[in-house]
Structure formats: structure tokens, C-alpha cells
């Protein structure tokens, strides 16, 4: 099967396939903690808010804090208020 046959089967153009692959890779690298949110968004070719929206729609946890990290963050926020 040639690459043109694959694109025809997927009913996408080469640019759409490239964008899909970049987005899929960026999500995988983000989930594996190999890329930060910002770097994963950059790989996907979008801003952080758009990338966060996609992650949210796919049910992917964006901020993964354990209980002690969350307490520390909340205590820091409380001090600012």
C-alpha cells in the first residue's frame, strides 16, 4: 500500500496527517512526563490554552498533584491572600 493509498483510506491530506501525528505525539509525551505542558503544546503547534482544552476534552489530567504537593500549593496560595 502506498502512502497515497493510506492518505486516501484515511480521507485526509498530508498536512492534516502531520498535524494529527504531532498532536498525538505531544499528548503521549506529556502523559509520559517527557514534555511539559508548554513544550507539548509547542510540539503540537498550538498555544497552551488550546492544548489544555484538547487534553480536557480527552479526559487527560492536566495538573497531576499528589496530596502533599497539593497541600503545599494551597498553603502558598493562602499566604498570598
C-alpha positions in Angstrom: 0.0 0.0 0.0 1.5 3.4 -1.0 1.4 6.5 1.1 -1.2 8.0 -1.3 -3.4 4.9 -0.7 -3.1 5.4 3.1 -4.0 9.0 2.9 -6.9 8.2 0.6 -8.1 5.5 3.1 -7.9 8.0 5.9 -9.5 10.7 3.8 -7.0 13.3 4.9 -4.3 15.3 3.3 -0.7 15.1 4.2 -0.8 18.3 6.2 -3.7 17.0 8.3 -1.9 13.7 8.9 1.2 15.6 10.0 -0.8 17.8 12.4 -2.6 14.7 13.8 0.7 12.9 14.4 2.3 15.9 16.1 -0.8 16.3 18.4 -0.8 12.6 19.2 2.9 12.6 19.9 2.7 15.7 22.0 -0.2 14.2 24.1 1.8 10.9 24.6 5.0 12.8 25.6 3.0 15.0 28.0 1.3 12.0 29.6 4.7 10.2 30.0 6.0 13.4 31.6 8.7 13.7 28.9 7.5 17.2 27.9 6.0 19.9 30.0 2.6 21.4 29.1 4.2 24.3 27.3 6.6 22.2 25.3 4.0 19.6 24.4 1.7 22.5 23.2 4.6 23.8 21.1 5.2 20.4 19.6 1.5 20.3 18.7 1.8 23.7 17.1 -0.7 25.4 19.4 -0.9 27.6 22.4 -1.1 26.2 25.9 -4.8 27.0 26.4 -5.8 25.3 23.2 -3.7 22.3 24.1 -5.2 22.2 27.6 -8.7 22.3 26.0 -7.9 19.2 23.9 -6.4 17.4 26.9 -9.5 18.2 28.9 -11.9 17.0 26.2 -10.0 13.7 26.1 -10.2 13.3 29.8 -6.5 13.7 30.4 -5.4 15.1 33.8 -3.6 18.3 33.3 -2.3 19.0 36.8 -1.2 15.8 38.5 -0.5 16.7 42.1 -0.2 14.2 44.9 -1.8 15.1 48.2 1.3 16.6 49.8 2.1 18.7 46.8 -1.5 20.0 46.7 -1.3 21.0 50.3 1.9 22.8 49.8 0.5 24.7 46.8 -2.7 25.6 48.6 -0.8 26.8 51.6 1.3 29.0 49.3 -1.9 30.4 47.7 -3.4 31.1 51.2 -0.3 33.1 52.2 -0.7 35.3 49.1 -4.3 36.1 50.0 
